[in-house]
Amino acid sequence: RESAEAAAASPGSGLRPFMYGTHYSNAGVVLYYTVRARPELMLRLQNGKFDAPQRIFHAVGDAWAGVNTSTTDVKELIPEFFEGDGAFLTNA
């Protein structure tokens, strides 16, 4: 099965180039990165349950790889990456 990005790049595919293959949510991205420091906020967003383990943030390298290889992974870096001591990346 061809990815949407590959199909859009194929001449004659009928698909026009696009920016996002899915919706994006800034609040969700912030909670994705800060789940270790503020797990209670993730629980509030997910109706009292953590998201599926494969979708919970666990490594900067994996998050980087995801946004660079998938048209549906549209996370942006949050200000905490540029300011502070990186404490939000450690478990509470």
N, C-alpha and C positions, 0 to 999 in steps of 0.2 A: 504494500500500500504506500503510495507516494505521499510525502508530507505536503502540506499546503504551500509551504515556502518553495519547495522544489517544483511543484505544479505551477505556481505563479511565475517562476523563472523560465519555464518551458515555453518556447514559442508555440503559438497555436493552442495553448491550454484554455484560453478564454478567461482566465483569472487575471485580475489586475493586481499589481503589487500593493501590499498593505502593511500597516505598522504593527498591529496587534492581532493575534489569532484568538484572543480571549479578552475578557474584561480584566481590568486591574483594580486593585483596592489598596489605597495608601494605608488605611488603618490596619488592614490585614498584613501588609508587608512589615509595618512597624512591629506588630505583635509577633510576626514570624521571627524577626531578628532578636527581639527582646524577651522571648519566652523563658530564657534561663534566669534572667533577673526579675521578671514579673510574671510568673506562671499563672497567677490568679486572673490576670487580664485575658490570657488566652482561654481560660476556662469560661470566663464571662462571654467571650465571643462565640465559643463553640457549645453553648448551652450546657455547661458543667462538665464537659468531657474534653480531653485532649484530642487533637486531630490525629489522623492515621499516622503511625510512627514514620513511615517513609516520607511524609510531607512536613515533618517537624524539623526545624533548623538544627543542624548538628555540626556543620563545618563550613567555613568561609570558602574554601576551595571547591567544595561540591556546589555551593550556591553560585559561585562564579561560573563553573562549568555549565550549570543549568541554564543561566541566562545567555550564555554564548552558543548554546547548541539547540535550543528549543524556541520555536516561535510562540509558544504559549506561556513561557516563563518570563514575566515582565517586571520582576522585582528591581527596585532602585535602591541604592545605598541610602541609609538614613543618616542624619547628622551625627549620631553617636560614633560613626566610623571615623569622622574627621575631628571630633572634639573629645576630650576626656581621656581616660586611661584604658579604655576597652573593657571595663568591669562588666558591661552588659553582656559580654560573651562568656562569663563564668556563671556556674550554677548558683542560685540563691541559697 
